[in-house]
Amino acid sequence: MTNRPDQETTRPGFINRNAQRVIRDTGAPGTEPSQTAYILECEQCQHRYAANGSDIFERRCPKCQSGKPGMRMDANEQVMSNVSPLRSH
């Protein structure tokens, strides 16, 4: 994990207006400059996905709210670096 100031929206347990809960900071780089990937979980369907910290406040679930796809993760919820987001089907 990097040494950066906490923001309310990136703290584990934070729930945004679309019922997306922050689970943890992955420590992996995000897809945007100076961003870190976070694991989020939808409070409605329990789908887990990764997103940039700067997107947390407005994220919608890619599974049940037609949100944009999350970053690719492996089975252990480790973000796969330099890989495009998954496409929703």
N, C-alpha and C positions, 0 to 999 in steps of 0.2 A: 504494500500500500504506500502511496505517496504521502508526503508531508504537506498538506494543503489545508486551508481553513475549512471548517464544516459549514455547509449551507443547510438550512432546514430541509429543503427538498431532497437532499442526498442522504439524510440520516436514515439508518435502518428503522423501519416502523412508520415512516412518513407515508401518508395516503393522499394521493392527488384528487382533484375534483372528479376524476373518472374512475375512482376506486382501484387505482393501481398502487400497490404497496411496495416500498423499497425493502428488499431483502438484505442485500449487501453490496459493497464495493468489491469488484473483482480484482482490482489492481492492474487490469489489462487496459491498454490504450483503446479509446473509443474510435469511431469512424470519422470524427471531426477533429481539427487541430486543438490541442490542449485539453482534450476531453478524456475521461475515464469511463469505462463500461460498468454499469450497475445491473444487478439482477433485480427484476421486478416481478411481482405476482399479482394477477388479477383477483380481486376480492370476489368477483362474481363466478368465475369458472375455474380458478386456481391455476390457470396457464402461467408458466414462468418463461421469461424471455429476458434478453439483455438490451440495454439502451444507453445512449450517452447521458451523462449527468445533466447536461443542459436541456435535455428533452423531457425529463421526468415530470415536470409540472403540468405538461399538457398531453402526455402519452395516453393512448387508448389501447386496449387489448387487441393484439393482432388476430386473436382467435374468435372473440365474441363481440367486439365493438368496431370491427373494420379498421383497426389501427394499422399503421405502417409496420412492415415486418421487423422483427427484432434481429439483433446480430446473431450470427451462427454460434452455437455452443456445442460442446461435446456432451456425452452422457453424464459427466461430473459437473456440469454447469460451468465449465471453463470456456471463456470466449476464444474463438478461433481467430487469431490475428490475421489481418490483411485478407479477409475473406468477405465477400459481399453478403448483405443480409439475405436471409431466406425469403423466398417468395411465398405469400399466402395462397392457398388453393381454395 
